[in-house]
Amino acid sequence: MSSSIAPAEQPQVLRREFSLWSAFAFAFAFISPIVALYGIFGLALSAAGPSFWWGFLLVFAGQFLVALVFASLVSRWPLEGSIYQWSRRLLGTTYGWFAGWVYMWTLVIAMATVAIGAAGFIANIAGVTEPSGGTLAVIALVILLAGTAVNLVGRRALKIFMVGSIIAEVIGSIGLGTWLLLFHRHNSLSVLFQGGGPDVDSWTYLSGPFLMAVAFIGWSFVGFESAGSIAEEVHEPRRDLPKAVLFSLVFIAVVVAYSSLAIILAIPDLGAVADGTVTDPVYDTLTTALGAGVAKPVEVLFVIGFLASFLALQTSASRVIWAYARDGALPAAGALGRLRGQARIPVTAILVTTAIGAGLFLLSIVASDVYTLMVNFTAGGFYLAFLFPLLGFLVVLVRGAWTPARFSLGRAALPIAFVAAVWALLQFINIAWPRAAFDQRYLDWSVWIGVVVLGVIGAVLLARVRSRIVGASVIDEVEATDEQADERTVRP
């Protein structure tokens, strides 16, 4: 592996146009509270009853430990590509390459699923009550192209959209939640202790329905790490990115748990939800409480949340691809790693995410089960990707080879790293466990199918490019030089 490159081949440098607020907004929008709540609420409620709400606290506790580790890592290595870069520097190039490979594909697949989710709301707003798979795919393609256009315009457009999304989230989540709590409560807090029913003992409930709900909830609390995906586009990243990682997770957790509590207490008929008569408890509760006329405005808020999440996912995926290409770790690295325009945007990497997304939409039309496979894989994919830097950090700590950076966990680093790694491992197993949930049994194995397929393809690809991968020290030196130059510009 090469450890140096000629001056003429020095990697191009991104422009630092994001602040602490921008990084926070980016991570917040990645998995927006609206997307997270709407995506998992009905599933978790059906699986475990109203007491699934306590799963929010459990998942938040585990993910906060993960966020503490990631805050330490991003403070040490504020590099574009986050999980890929951290894992590579912890346990070597091969380890890091596979970490980024899982993370990159998880981002791209999640991007496509979010676009299709947004397409459903847009179809309803347009008056199409039962859109076909082809209709959803066409709308998702329009979303994909529009999002690509925003990303290609530059970071200013991205920042404006993210701020707009946060305003929509506050109105849509906290505002509506407060209104429901104040004026439309139908249930008491005691329903939070109702789960498996009188015929189900506590252990059976906790080890079955509740664990399944926790698996669904796990999708609500990812995305905080994405602040590190744009690390080299942020002013003073060693100081600000740890804050963005931690604050975004805390804020998302508060908003999602609060909104979820409000909806649970406002559901007119919990029994109808439990027996499947009401298939969309969020929408049904809002329309019952606020009237059918509120449906379209609420759906517009949902669309804004989904679009912001899509943009953050596409941006993160393109930055991971660009980071790989800069290292020479992908085929066509020269084209993928080139920055274009005055804004220095990785145009080719963005277009690659567009092409892959369009291909996934096409597959979802040809084979309806593809969408289910995509949705099932994303949650497990995130936790698998998280495991790489968590285990790497734990190994380095045990070896006594860790050098703390500006944000440090001190003596608590080892116990925090250990519990965080155990949590992520157990949650990954919980999500990936092939429970009998689908008529087609292979869909229950979605996560494992994705892991095997990506692992085989990744191994072949790595064998082809490994000899061309640039040494990590070269990139570290380029980033450090650019960061110092930025500090002199920001603080003359």
C-alpha positions as CSV (number, residue, x, y, z in Angstrom):
1,M,0.0,0.0,0.0
2,S,1.3,3.4,-0.9
3,S,2.2,5.7,1.9
4,S,2.8,8.9,-0.1
5,I,1.7,10.5,-3.3
6,A,3.3,13.1,-5.6
7,P,2.4,16.8,-5.1
8,A,0.5,16.9,-8.4
9,E,-1.7,14.0,-7.1
10,Q,-2.4,15.5,-3.7
11,P,-6.1,15.0,-2.8
12,Q,-8.5,17.9,-3.4
13,V,-9.8,19.6,-0.3
14,L,-13.5,20.3,0.5
15,R,-14.6,23.8,1.4
16,R,-15.5,24.3,5.1
17,E,-18.9,26.0,5.0
18,F,-20.8,24.3,7.8
19,S,-21.0,25.5,11.4
20,L,-21.9,23.7,14.6
21,W,-25.5,24.6,13.9
22,S,-25.3,23.2,10.4
23,A,-23.8,19.9,11.6
24,F,-26.5,19.6,14.2
25,A,-29.2,20.3,11.7
26,F,-27.7,17.8,9.3
27,A,-27.6,15.0,11.9
28,F,-31.1,15.9,13.1
29,A,-32.5,15.7,9.6
30,F,-30.8,12.5,8.9
31,I,-33.4,10.4,10.7
32,S,-36.0,13.1,11.5
33,P,-38.4,12.6,14.4
34,I,-41.3,12.6,11.9
35,V,-39.7,9.9,9.8
36,A,-38.7,7.9,12.8
37,L,-42.0,8.2,14.6
38,Y,-44.2,7.5,11.6
39,G,-41.9,4.6,10.5
40,I,-41.9,2.7,13.7
41,F,-44.9,3.7,15.8
42,G,-47.6,1.4,14.4
43,L,-45.2,-1.5,14.2
44,A,-44.0,-1.1,17.7
45,L,-47.5,-0.5,19.1
46,S,-48.8,-3.6,17.4
47,A,-45.9,-5.7,18.6
48,A,-45.9,-4.8,22.2
49,G,-48.8,-2.6,23.1
50,P,-48.6,0.9,24.7
51,S,-45.8,-0.2,27.0
52,F,-43.5,-0.3,24.0
53,W,-42.9,3.4,24.9
54,W,-40.3,2.4,27.5
55,G,-38.2,1.0,24.7
56,F,-37.4,4.6,23.7
57,L,-35.6,5.0,27.0
58,L,-33.7,1.7,26.6
59,V,-32.6,2.4,23.1
60,F,-31.6,6.0,23.9
61,A,-29.5,4.9,26.8
62,G,-27.6,2.4,24.6
63,Q,-27.2,4.8,21.7
64,F,-26.0,7.6,24.0
65,L,-23.1,5.4,25.0
66,V,-22.4,4.8,21.3
67,A,-22.6,8.5,20.7
68,L,-20.0,9.2,23.4
69,V,-17.6,6.8,21.7
70,F,-18.3,8.4,18.3
71,A,-17.8,11.9,19.8
72,S,-14.3,10.8,21.0
73,L,-13.5,9.3,17.5
74,V,-14.7,12.3,15.5
75,S,-12.7,14.6,17.8
76,R,-9.5,12.5,17.1
77,W,-10.2,12.0,13.4
78,P,-12.6,14.7,12.0
79,L,-12.5,13.1,8.5
80,E,-15.1,12.8,5.8
81,G,-16.6,9.4,5.8
82,S,-16.8,9.0,9.6
83,I,-17.2,5.2,10.3
84,Y,-14.9,4.2,7.4
85,Q,-12.2,6.6,8.5
86,W,-12.3,5.8,12.2
87,S,-12.4,2.0,11.7
88,R,-9.4,2.2,9.3
89,R,-7.3,4.1,11.7
90,L,-8.3,1.9,14.6
91,L,-7.6,-1.6,13.1
92,G,-6.2,-1.2,9.7
93,T,-7.2,-0.8,6.0
94,T,-9.1,-4.0,5.5
95,Y,-11.1,-3.6,8.6
96,G,-11.9,0.0,7.8
97,W,-12.8,-0.8,4.2
98,F,-15.5,-3.3,5.1
99,A,-16.8,-0.9,7.8
100,G,-17.3,1.8,5.2
101,W,-18.6,-0.7,2.7
102,V,-21.5,-1.7,5.0
103,Y,-22.1,1.9,6.0
104,M,-22.1,3.2,2.4
105,W,-24.6,0.7,1.2
106,T,-26.8,1.1,4.3
107,L,-26.9,4.8,3.6
108,V,-27.8,4.4,-0.1
109,I,-30.5,1.8,0.6
110,A,-32.0,3.9,3.4
111,M,-32.0,6.9,1.0
112,A,-34.1,4.9,-1.5
113,T,-36.5,3.6,1.1
114,V,-37.0,7.1,2.5
115,A,-37.7,8.5,-1.0
116,I,-40.4,5.8,-1.5
117,G,-41.9,6.6,1.9
118,A,-42.1,10.3,1.0
119,A,-43.7,9.2,-2.3
120,G,-46.6,7.7,-0.5
121,F,-47.4,10.9,1.3
122,I,-47.1,13.0,-1.9
123,A,-49.4,10.5,-3.7
124,N,-52.0,11.0,-0.9
125,I,-51.7,14.8,-1.1
126,A,-52.3,14.6,-4.8
127,G,-55.4,12.5,-4.2
128,V,-54.1,9.1,-5.2
129,T,-55.4,6.9,-2.4
130,E,-54.0,3.6,-3.5
131,P,-50.9,4.3,-5.6
132,S,-49.3,1.3,-7.4
133,G,-45.7,0.3,-7.0
134,G,-44.9,1.9,-10.4
135,T,-46.5,5.2,-9.3
136,L,-44.6,5.3,-6.1
137,A,-41.3,4.5,-7.9
138,V,-41.9,7.4,-10.4
139,I,-42.6,9.9,-7.6
140,A,-39.6,8.6,-5.7
141,L,-37.5,9.1,-8.8
142,V,-38.7,12.7,-9.0
143,I,-37.7,13.2,-5.4
144,L,-34.3,11.6,-6.1
145,L,-33.7,14.0,-9.0
146,A,-34.9,17.0,-7.0
147,G,-32.7,16.1,-4.1
148,T,-29.7,15.6,-6.4
149,A,-30.3,19.1,-7.8
150,V,-30.3,20.6,-4.3
151,N,-27.1,18.7,-3.4
152,L,-25.4,19.8,-6.6
153,V,-26.3,23.5,-6.1
154,G,-24.1,23.6,-3.0
155,R,-24.0,23.6,0.7
156,R,-26.0,26.9,1.1
157,A,-29.1,25.3,-0.4
158,L,-28.5,22.2,1.8
159,K,-28.3,24.4,4.9
160,I,-31.5,26.3,4.1
161,F,-33.5,23.1,3.5
162,M,-32.2,21.6,6.8
163,V,-33.2,24.7,8.8
164,G,-36.6,24.5,7.2
165,S,-37.0,20.9,8.1
166,I,-36.2,21.6,11.7
167,I,-38.9,24.2,11.8
168,A,-41.3,21.7,10.3
169,E,-40.3,19.1,12.8
170,V,-40.9,21.4,15.8
171,I,-44.3,22.3,14.5
172,G,-45.2,18.8,13.4
173,S,-43.9,16.9,16.3
174,I,-43.7,19.1,19.4
175,G,-46.6,21.4,18.5
176,L,-49.1,18.7,17.5
177,G,-47.9,16.6,20.5
178,T,-48.6,19.4,22.9
179,W,-52.0,20.0,21.4
180,L,-52.9,16.4,21.7
181,L,-51.8,16.2,25.4
182,L,-53.7,19.3,26.3
183,F,-57.0,18.8,24.5
184,H,-57.3,15.3,23.2
185,R,-56.3,12.8,25.9
186,H,-58.3,9.6,25.9
187,N,-56.0,7.4,27.9
188,S,-54.2,7.7,31.3
189,L,-50.5,7.2,31.9
190,S,-51.4,3.7,33.2
191,V,-51.6,2.4,29.6
192,L,-47.9,2.7,29.5
193,F,-47.8,-0.4,31.7
194,Q,-50.1,-2.4,29.4
195,G,-48.3,-4.8,27.1
196,G,-48.7,-8.5,26.8
197,G,-52.1,-8.7,28.6
198,P,-53.1,-10.6,31.7
199,D,-52.3,-14.0,30.2
200,V,-48.7,-13.2,29.4
201,D,-46.1,-13.1,32.2
202,S,-43.4,-10.4,32.4
203,W,-40.5,-12.5,31.1
204,T,-42.4,-13.8,28.1
205,Y,-43.4,-10.2,27.3
206,L,-40.0,-8.7,27.7
207,S,-38.2,-11.5,25.8
208,G,-40.7,-11.5,23.0
209,P,-43.0,-8.6,22.1
210,F,-40.9,-6.0,23.9
211,L,-37.7,-7.1,22.2
212,M,-39.4,-6.9,18.8
213,A,-40.5,-3.3,19.6
214,V,-37.0,-2.4,20.6
215,A,-35.8,-3.7,17.2
216,F,-38.2,-1.3,15.5
217,I,-37.3,1.6,17.8
218,G,-33.6,1.0,17.0
219,W,-34.2,2.7,13.6
220,S,-35.4,5.9,15.4
221,F,-32.0,6.6,17.0
222,V,-29.5,6.4,14.2
223,G,-28.1,9.3,12.2
224,F,-26.3,11.2,14.9
225,E,-23.0,9.8,13.5
226,S,-23.7,11.6,10.2
227,A,-22.3,14.8,11.6
228,G,-18.9,13.1,11.1
229,S,-19.7,12.3,7.5
230,I,-19.3,16.0,6.7
231,A,-16.4,16.5,9.0
232,E,-14.1,18.2,6.5
233,E,-16.8,20.7,5.6
234,V,-17.2,22.0,9.1
235,H,-15.4,24.9,10.8
236,E,-13.4,23.8,13.9
237,P,-14.6,20.2,13.7
238,R,-12.6,18.9,16.7
239,R,-14.5,21.3,18.9
240,D,-17.9,21.3,17.3
241,L,-18.6,17.8,15.9
242,P,-18.7,16.0,19.3
243,K,-21.3,18.5,20.4
244,A,-23.3,18.0,17.2
245,V,-23.2,14.2,17.6
246,L,-24.4,14.3,21.2
247,F,-26.9,17.1,20.9
248,S,-28.6,15.7,17.8
249,L,-29.2,12.3,19.5
250,V,-30.6,13.9,22.7
251,F,-32.9,16.3,20.8
252,I,-34.2,13.5,18.5
253,A,-34.8,11.2,21.5
254,V,-36.7,13.9,23.4
255,V,-38.9,14.9,20.4
256,V,-39.7,11.3,19.4
257,A,-40.4,10.1,22.9
258,Y,-42.6,13.1,23.6
259,S,-44.6,12.9,20.4
260,S,-45.0,9.2,20.8
261,L,-46.3,9.6,24.4
262,A,-48.8,12.3,23.2
263,I,-50.1,10.0,20.4
264,I,-50.4,7.0,22.7
265,L,-52.5,9.0,25.2
266,A,-54.6,10.4,22.4
267,I,-55.5,7.2,20.6
268,P,-59.3,6.9,20.8
269,D,-59.5,3.1,20.7
270,L,-56.4,1.2,21.7
271,G,-58.3,-2.0,21.2
272,A,-58.9,-1.3,17.5
273,V,-55.2,-0.7,17.1
274,A,-54.4,-4.0,18.9
275,D,-56.7,-6.1,16.7
276,G,-55.6,-4.5,13.5
277,T,-58.8,-2.6,12.7
278,V,-56.7,0.7,12.7
279,T,-53.6,0.1,10.6
280,D,-52.2,3.6,10.8
281,P,-52.7,4.8,14.4
282,V,-50.7,8.1,13.9
283,Y,-52.8,9.3,11.0
284,D,-56.0,8.0,12.5
285,T,-55.4,9.7,15.8
286,L,-54.5,13.0,14.2
287,T,-57.6,13.1,12.0
288,T,-59.9,12.0,14.8
289,A,-58.6,14.7,17.1
290,L,-58.1,17.5,14.6
291,G,-60.5,16.7,11.8
292,A,-60.1,15.4,8.3
293,G,-59.2,18.9,7.1
294,V,-55.8,18.7,8.9
295,A,-54.8,15.6,7.0
296,K,-53.1,17.4,4.1
297,P,-51.2,20.0,6.1
298,V,-49.9,17.3,8.4
299,E,-48.9,15.2,5.4
300,V,-47.0,18.2,4.0
301,L,-45.1,18.4,7.3
302,F,-44.3,14.7,6.9
303,V,-43.1,15.2,3.4
304,I,-40.7,17.9,4.5
305,G,-39.3,15.7,7.2
306,F,-38.9,12.8,4.7
307,L,-37.3,15.0,2.1
308,A,-34.8,16.5,4.6
309,S,-33.9,12.9,5.7
310,F,-33.4,11.9,2.1
311,L,-31.1,14.9,1.5
312,A,-29.0,14.1,4.6
313,L,-28.8,10.4,3.6
314,Q,-27.8,11.2,0.0
315,T,-25.2,13.7,1.2
316,S,-23.7,11.3,3.7
317,A,-23.6,8.5,1.1
318,S,-21.9,10.7,-1.4
319,R,-19.3,11.8,1.1
320,V,-18.4,8.2,2.1
321,I,-18.0,7.4,-1.6
322,W,-15.8,10.5,-2.1
323,A,-13.7,9.6,1.0
324,Y,-13.1,6.1,-0.5
325,A,-12.2,7.5,-3.9
326,R,-9.8,10.0,-2.4
327,D,-8.0,7.1,-0.7
328,G,-8.0,5.2,-4.1
329,A,-10.2,2.5,-2.5
330,L,-12.8,2.2,-5.3
331,P,-12.7,1.6,-9.0
332,A,-12.7,4.9,-11.0
333,A,-11.3,6.7,-8.0
334,G,-10.0,9.5,-10.1
335,A,-13.4,10.5,-11.3
336,L,-15.3,9.8,-8.0
337,G,-12.7,11.7,-6.0
338,R,-12.8,14.9,-8.1
339,L,-14.4,18.0,-6.7
340,R,-16.0,20.4,-9.1
341,G,-17.1,24.0,-9.2
342,Q,-16.3,26.9,-6.9
343,A,-18.1,25.2,-4.1
344,R,-15.9,22.1,-4.5
345,I,-18.7,19.5,-4.6
346,P,-18.1,15.8,-5.2
347,V,-20.5,15.8,-8.2
348,T,-19.6,12.4,-9.6
349,A,-20.1,10.7,-6.2
350,I,-23.5,12.4,-5.8
351,L,-24.5,11.2,-9.3
352,V,-23.5,7.7,-8.4
353,T,-26.0,7.7,-5.5
354,T,-28.6,9.0,-7.9
355,A,-27.9,6.1,-10.3
356,I,-28.0,3.5,-7.6
357,G,-31.2,4.9,-6.1
358,A,-32.9,4.9,-9.6
359,G,-31.8,1.2,-10.0
360,L,-33.3,0.3,-6.6
361,F,-36.6,1.9,-7.6
362,L,-36.6,-0.1,-10.8
363,L,-36.0,-3.3,-8.9
364,S,-38.8,-2.5,-6.5
365,I,-41.2,-2.4,-9.5
366,V,-39.9,-5.6,-11.0
367,A,-39.9,-7.5,-7.7
368,S,-42.2,-6.2,-5.0
369,D,-40.2,-8.0,-2.3
370,V,-37.1,-5.8,-3.0
371,Y,-38.6,-2.9,-1.1
372,T,-39.2,-5.1,2.0
373,L,-35.7,-6.4,1.8
374,M,-34.4,-2.9,1.6
375,V,-36.4,-1.7,4.6
376,N,-35.5,-4.7,6.7
377,F,-31.8,-4.4,5.9
378,T,-31.3,-0.7,6.8
379,A,-31.8,-0.9,10.5
380,G,-29.6,-3.9,10.9
381,G,-27.1,-2.3,8.5
382,F,-26.7,0.7,10.7
383,Y,-26.0,-1.3,13.8
384,L,-23.6,-3.6,12.0
385,A,-21.7,-0.5,10.7
386,F,-21.6,0.9,14.2
387,L,-20.0,-2.2,15.5
388,F,-16.9,-1.8,13.5
389,P,-15.6,1.4,15.2
390,L,-17.0,0.4,18.6
391,L,-15.1,-2.9,18.6
392,G,-12.0,-1.2,17.1
393,F,-12.1,1.4,19.8
394,L,-12.4,-1.2,22.5
395,V,-9.5,-3.2,21.1
396,V,-7.3,-0.1,21.0
397,L,-8.2,0.8,24.5
398,V,-7.4,-2.7,25.8
399,R,-4.0,-2.5,24.1
400,G,-3.3,0.8,25.7
401,A,-2.8,2.4,22.3
402,W,-5.4,5.1,22.4
403,T,-4.4,8.8,22.4
404,P,-7.3,11.0,23.6
405,A,-8.2,14.1,21.6
406,R,-10.0,17.3,22.5
407,F,-13.1,15.5,23.6
408,S,-12.1,12.7,25.9
409,L,-14.0,10.2,28.1
410,G,-11.0,9.9,30.4
411,R,-11.0,6.8,32.7
412,A,-14.6,6.1,31.8
413,A,-13.6,5.3,28.2
414,L,-13.1,1.6,28.7
415,P,-16.3,0.7,30.5
416,I,-18.3,3.0,28.2
417,A,-16.7,1.4,25.1
418,F,-17.4,-2.1,26.4
419,V,-21.1,-1.5,27.3
420,A,-21.6,0.4,24.0
421,A,-20.2,-2.5,22.0
422,V,-22.2,-5.1,23.8
423,W,-25.4,-3.0,23.3
424,A,-24.8,-2.5,19.6
425,L,-24.0,-6.3,19.2
426,L,-27.2,-7.3,21.0
427,Q,-29.3,-4.8,19.2
428,F,-27.9,-6.0,15.8
429,I,-28.7,-9.6,16.7
430,N,-32.2,-8.5,17.9
431,I,-32.9,-6.7,14.6
432,A,-31.3,-9.4,12.4
433,W,-33.0,-12.4,14.2
434,P,-35.0,-14.3,11.6
435,R,-38.4,-14.1,13.4
436,A,-41.3,-15.6,11.5
437,A,-42.8,-12.3,10.4
438,F,-43.4,-12.7,6.6
439,D,-45.2,-15.2,4.4
440,Q,-42.0,-15.6,2.4
441,R,-39.6,-17.1,4.9
442,Y,-36.5,-15.7,3.1
443,L,-37.7,-12.1,4.0
444,D,-37.1,-13.0,7.6
445,W,-33.5,-13.4,6.7
446,S,-33.2,-10.0,5.0
447,V,-30.4,-8.6,7.1
448,W,-28.2,-11.8,6.8
449,I,-28.9,-12.0,3.0
450,G,-27.7,-8.4,2.7
451,V,-24.6,-9.0,4.8
452,V,-23.6,-12.1,2.8
453,V,-24.2,-10.5,-0.6
454,L,-22.4,-7.3,0.3
455,G,-19.5,-9.2,1.9
456,V,-18.8,-11.3,-1.2
457,I,-19.0,-8.4,-3.5
458,G,-16.9,-6.3,-1.2
459,A,-14.2,-8.9,-0.9
460,V,-13.8,-9.1,-4.7
461,L,-13.7,-5.4,-5.0
462,L,-11.2,-4.9,-2.2
463,A,-8.9,-7.4,-3.8
464,R,-8.9,-5.4,-7.0
465,V,-8.1,-2.0,-5.5
466,R,-6.1,-2.8,-2.4
467,S,-2.7,-2.1,-4.0
468,R,-3.8,1.4,-5.0
469,I,-5.1,2.5,-1.6
470,V,-3.3,5.6,-0.2
471,G,-1.8,5.5,3.2
472,A,-3.9,7.0,6.0
473,S,-1.1,9.3,7.1
474,V,-1.3,11.1,3.8
475,I,-5.0,12.0,4.2
476,D,-4.4,12.9,7.9
477,E,-1.7,15.4,6.9
478,V,-3.9,17.0,4.2
479,E,-6.8,17.3,6.6
480,A,-4.7,18.8,9.4
481,T,-3.2,21.3,7.1
482,D,-6.6,22.4,5.8
483,E,-8.0,22.6,9.3
484,Q,-5.2,24.8,10.4
485,A,-5.7,27.1,7.4
486,D,-9.4,27.3,8.1
487,E,-8.7,28.2,11.8
488,R,-6.5,31.1,10.6
489,T,-9.3,32.3,8.3
490,V,-12.1,32.0,10.9
491,R,-9.9,33.5,13.7
492,P,-7.6,36.0,12.1
